[in-house]
Amino acid sequence: MTTKTTSAPPAAGPRKGSRRRPPAPSSTKVGRPGFVWALPAAVFFALFAITPLIMVAVLSFMTWDGLSSPRFVGMDNWSRLMDDPVMVNSIWLTLLLTVLGVVIQTPLSIVLGVWAAGYQRNRAVLSVIYFIPLLLSATAVSVLWRALLDPNFGIPADATWLFGDGNLFGEQATAIGVLAFVSTWQFTPFHTLIYQGAARAIPNVLYQAAEIDGAGRYRQFFHITLPQLRNAMITSMILMIVGGLTTFETVLILTQGGPGTDTTISAYYMYDKAFKSFDYGTGSAIALVLVVAATIISLIVVRASGYDKMRSSMEGVS
């Protein structure tokens, strides 16, 4: 009788030429960094932003000339501001300049940003030249345009056929126009840079699909580019609003609130009260009004646009 034996199959092992995967770690956790990483920035923000803001809020209920001891006066500073026609007018002027900045700078920034994100000839050189105003301070820009628009020695003096008597700072309408123009000239490159980065992040496959469907450049711009720039547009508008509410150097150097009080915006009126009239209590109240107004308007824009519900698709970020 013949007995047939079968040998057991060899133990499974790595095949020849195969790569062995490294063992997976026992626990993998991807998430946000801990609070310790944000602690230095939080301390810096608390010392140089929160603490001064609290001091300004307290000072708004006091009277102080900068030399004597502060004296608590309750709501006197606030009641005087509510009855002050210059303050009421400054709020409307501030809102007007802010709206003009948003309305003028937004379309210009979008068009220039989308153009700068392309691959046109000499695009890099022209972009560098266009971004030069962004490198200058607001004071330098204001001094420059004050000299260029001087009614006696500037451009208006040589172009009376266009500027009339040449005194652009003598009437409220032209003075506000100059302020809006100078702000646009200086800050449009900054917002252009925001839109340029956002436009370059748009997937090129969207434009390729649109070309296959027969969409031209204009339809691609309005149906692909603009919707994809929505979040960048909201960010840019919030920065414009906050910047418009806190504009100061341009008014100080170009018009000094004149003629009369026709260009006295809230930030300049705060400077006039605190540092020229030595009424730091009223100046602090105006500053607090600007902070609250900028915060409320920014929150309204964020909530109305749905920007607060935006979620990142990056790994580990929710």
C-alpha positions in Angstrom: 0.0 0.0 0.0 1.5 3.3 -1.1 1.0 6.3 1.2 0.9 9.7 -0.5 2.3 12.5 1.6 1.7 16.2 0.8 4.1 18.8 2.0 2.6 21.9 3.6 2.8 25.1 1.5 5.6 27.5 2.4 4.7 30.3 4.7 3.7 33.5 3.0 6.5 36.0 2.7 7.5 38.9 0.7 7.8 38.3 -3.0 11.0 38.8 -4.7 11.4 42.4 -5.8 8.4 43.6 -3.9 8.6 46.6 -1.6 7.6 46.3 2.0 5.4 49.1 3.4 6.6 50.7 6.6 4.4 49.9 9.6 1.7 52.4 10.1 2.1 54.6 13.2 -0.1 53.6 16.2 -2.0 56.8 16.2 -2.2 59.4 13.4 -3.9 62.7 14.2 -4.1 65.6 11.9 -5.6 68.8 13.2 -5.1 72.4 14.1 -2.0 73.5 16.1 -2.4 73.9 19.8 -3.1 77.2 21.5 0.5 77.5 22.6 1.6 78.3 19.1 -0.8 81.3 19.0 0.1 82.5 22.5 2.9 85.0 21.4 0.6 86.6 18.8 -2.3 86.7 21.3 -0.1 88.4 24.0 1.1 90.9 21.4 -2.4 91.6 20.3 -3.7 92.0 23.8 -0.9 94.5 24.8 -1.0 96.7 21.7 -4.7 96.4 20.6 -7.0 95.3 23.3 -5.4 97.2 26.2 -5.3 100.6 24.3 -8.9 100.0 23.1 -10.0 99.5 26.7 -8.1 102.7 27.8 -9.8 104.7 25.0 -13.2 103.4 26.0 -12.6 104.5 29.6 -11.2 107.8 28.5 -14.3 108.6 26.5 -16.2 109.0 29.7 -13.6 111.5 31.1 -12.4 115.0 30.4 -8.6 115.4 30.0 -6.4 118.0 28.4 -3.2 115.9 28.4 -1.7 117.8 31.4 -4.1 117.7 34.4 -5.6 114.6 35.9 -8.5 113.0 34.0 -11.9 113.7 35.5 -14.9 111.5 35.1 -17.8 113.3 33.4 -20.1 110.4 32.5 -22.0 110.7 29.2 -21.1 114.4 28.6 -18.7 113.7 25.8 -21.2 111.5 24.1 -24.1 113.9 24.4 -22.0 116.7 23.0 -21.1 114.6 20.0 -24.7 113.7 19.3 -25.6 117.4 19.1 -22.4 118.4 17.2 -23.3 119.2 13.5 -19.6 118.8 12.5 -19.6 115.3 13.9 -22.8 114.3 12.1 -21.4 115.8 8.9 -18.1 114.0 9.3 -19.9 110.6 9.6 -21.7 111.2 6.3 -18.5 112.3 4.6 -16.7 109.3 5.9 -19.4 107.0 4.6 -19.4 108.8 1.2 -15.6 108.4 0.8 -15.8 104.8 1.8 -18.6 104.1 -0.7 -16.7 105.9 -3.4 -13.6 103.8 -2.7 -15.5 100.5 -2.9 -17.5 101.5 -6.0 -14.4 102.8 -7.9 -11.6 100.5 -6.7 -13.5 97.2 -6.9 -14.1 97.0 -10.7 -10.7 98.5 -11.4 -9.0 96.0 -9.1 -10.8 93.0 -10.6 -10.1 93.9 -14.2 -6.4 94.7 -13.5 -6.0 91.6 -11.3 -7.4 89.2 -13.8 -5.3 90.8 -16.5 -2.1 90.6 -14.4 -2.8 86.9 -13.8 -2.5 86.1 -17.5 0.5 85.6 -19.7 0.4 88.7 -21.9 3.5 90.2 -23.4 5.4 92.6 -21.1 2.9 91.8 -18.3 5.5 91.5 -15.6 7.1 94.9 -16.4 3.8 96.7 -16.5 2.7 95.1 -13.3 5.9 96.2 -11.5 5.4 99.8 -12.7 1.7 99.7 -11.7 2.5 98.4 -8.2 4.9 101.3 -7.4 2.3 103.4 -5.5 1.8 100.4 -3.2 5.4 100.8 -2.0 4.9 104.4 -1.0 3.4 105.6 2.3 0.2 107.4 2.5 2.0 110.5 3.6 4.4 110.5 0.7 1.6 109.9 -1.8 -0.4 112.8 -0.3 2.6 115.2 -0.4 3.3 114.2 -4.0 -0.3 114.9 -5.1 -0.5 118.1 -3.1 2.5 119.4 -5.1 1.1 118.2 -8.4 -2.3 119.7 -7.8 -1.1 123.0 -6.4 -3.2 125.8 -7.9 -0.2 128.1 -8.3 2.7 125.8 -9.4 1.1 122.4 -10.2 -0.7 120.9 -13.2 -3.9 122.9 -12.8 -2.0 126.2 -13.2 -0.9 125.1 -16.7 -4.2 123.5 -17.7 -6.7 126.2 -16.8 -8.8 125.1 -19.8 -9.5 121.9 -17.9 -9.4 122.9 -14.2 -10.7 126.5 -14.4 -9.1 128.6 -11.7 -7.0 125.6 -10.7 -8.0 125.5 -7.1 -9.4 122.0 -6.7 -9.3 122.3 -2.9 -11.6 125.4 -2.9 -14.9 123.6 -3.3 -16.3 120.6 -1.5 -17.2 118.5 -4.6 -13.7 118.9 -6.2 -11.9 118.4 -2.9 -13.8 115.1 -2.3 -13.1 114.1 -5.8 -9.3 114.6 -5.2 -9.4 112.6 -2.0 -11.2 109.7 -3.8 -8.8 109.9 -6.7 -5.7 109.9 -4.6 -6.9 106.9 -2.5 -7.8 105.0 -5.6 -4.3 105.7 -7.1 -2.6 104.4 -4.0 -4.6 101.5 -2.9 -6.0 99.9 -6.1 -2.6 98.1 -6.7 -3.0 96.4 -3.3 -6.5 95.0 -4.1 -5.3 94.2 -7.6 -2.7 91.9 -6.0 -5.5 90.1 -4.0 -7.5 89.5 -7.2 -4.4 88.5 -9.1 -3.6 85.7 -6.6 -7.2 84.6 -6.6 -7.5 84.5 -10.4 -4.4 82.4 -10.7 -5.9 79.8 -8.3 -8.9 79.2 -10.6 -8.5 75.7 -12.2 -7.7 76.0 -15.9 -9.9 73.0 -16.7 -13.0 75.2 -16.2 -11.9 77.5 -19.0 -11.0 74.5 -21.2 -14.5 73.1 -20.7 -16.0 76.5 -21.4 -14.1 76.8 -24.7 -15.3 73.3 -25.7 -18.9 74.5 -25.1 -18.3 77.6 -27.3 -18.1 80.2 -24.5 -16.1 83.3 -25.4 -13.8 85.4 -23.2 -16.6 87.6 -21.9 -18.9 84.7 -21.0 -15.9 83.0 -19.3 -15.2 86.1 -17.3 -18.8 86.6 -16.1 -19.7 83.0 -15.6 -16.4 81.5 -14.3 -13.9 84.2 -13.2 -16.3 86.4 -11.2 -18.0 83.6 -9.3 -14.6 82.1 -8.4 -13.4 85.5 -7.1 -16.3 85.8 -4.7 -14.3 85.2 -1.5 -11.5 87.4 -2.6 -14.0 90.1 -3.4 -15.5 89.9 0.1 -12.0 90.1 1.7 -11.1 93.1 -0.5 -14.3 94.9 0.3 -13.9 94.5 4.0 -10.3 95.9 3.8 -11.7 98.8 1.7 -14.4 99.6 4.2 -12.0 99.5 7.2 -9.5 101.6 5.3 -12.1 104.1 4.3 -13.4 104.6 7.8 -9.9 105.1 9.2 -8.4 107.4 6.4 -6.5 110.2 8.0 -3.1 111.1 6.4 -4.6 111.9 3.0 -7.1 114.4 4.5 -4.5 115.9 6.9 -2.1 116.7 4.1 -4.3 117.5 1.1 -7.3 119.4 2.6 -6.8 119.7 6.4 -10.6 119.2 6.6 -11.3 122.2 4.4 -12.6 124.2 2.8 -14.1 125.0 6.2 -15.3 121.6 7.4 -16.4 120.3 4.0 -13.9 117.4 4.1 -13.6 116.9 7.8 -14.1 113.1 8.1 -14.5 111.4 11.4 -10.8 110.3 11.7 -9.6 113.9 11.1 -12.2 115.3 13.5 -10.8 112.9 16.1 -7.4 114.3 15.5 -8.7 117.9 15.6 -10.4 117.4 18.9 -7.7 115.4 20.7 -4.4 116.9 19.4 -5.4 120.4 18.4 -8.1 121.2 20.9 -6.6 119.0 23.6 -10.0 117.4 24.3 -8.9 113.8 24.6 -12.2 112.7 26.1 -14.2 113.7 23.0 -11.4 112.5 20.7 -11.5 109.0 22.4 -15.3 108.9 22.0 -14.9 109.6 18.2 -12.3 106.9 18.0 -14.6 104.4 19.7 -17.4 105.3 17.3 -15.1 104.5 14.4 -14.0 101.1 15.9 -17.6 100.1 16.5 -18.8 101.3 13.1 -16.0 99.4 11.3 -16.7 96.2 13.3 -20.4 96.3 12.7 -20.1 97.0 9.0 -17.5 94.3 8.5 -19.8 91.8 10.4 -22.7 92.7 8.2 -20.7 92.2 5.0 -19.5 88.8 6.3 -22.9 87.6 7.4 -24.7 88.9 4.3 -22.2 87.3 1.9 -22.1 83.9 3.7 -18.3 84.3 4.1 -18.5 83.1 7.7 -19.7 79.7 6.5 -16.7 79.1 4.2 -14.8 75.9 4.9 -11.3 75.0 3.8 -10.7 71.9 1.8 -7.1 71.6 3.1 -6.3 68.4 5.0 -6.6 68.9 8.8 -8.4 72.3 8.5 -12.2 72.5 9.0 
